[in-house]
Amino acid sequence: MIDHMGISPADIERARQFYDAALEPLGLTNVMEVTSEQTGGYHGIGYGNGRKPFFWLSSDMRRAAPDGPRGTGIHIAFEAESRAAVDAFYAAAMAQGGRDNGLPGIRPHYHPAYYAGFVIDPDGVNVEAVCQIPE
């Protein structure tokens, strides 16, 4: 089981705007932030659906890929409680500068109830919202 994960966007404030809007329909919010003043340089924004964050935006450039665009090869899938939440995620992400990577819809090649929408975030990360509950 994964406890948490994170990405290092090129512009953490642009990423904050994108993920604040895109994750809100999934019930995920900024639940913790650590500042560079608190840590001596690291700035982190943690998202979750309660008190514990599991998805982080990080300014830690030491962990960023040294060559090539950030986000290349990264895929993150967030669980959605309904198909309507997938649709709202997709709309919010696109409104915040996301690029289409697959309209919301059924993906029967995974299984008959796999409903997902895909976007590419401003740093090139492939982000998905998926509802696997049959209607």
Buried (B, 14 or more C-beta within 10 A) or exposed (E): EEEEEBBBBBEBEBBBEBBBBBBBBBBBBBBEBBEEEEEEEBBBBBBBBEEEBBBBBBBBEEEBEEEEEBBEEBEBEBBBEBBEBBBBBBBBBBEBBBEEBBEBBBBEEEEEBBBBBBBBBBBBBBBBBBBBEEE
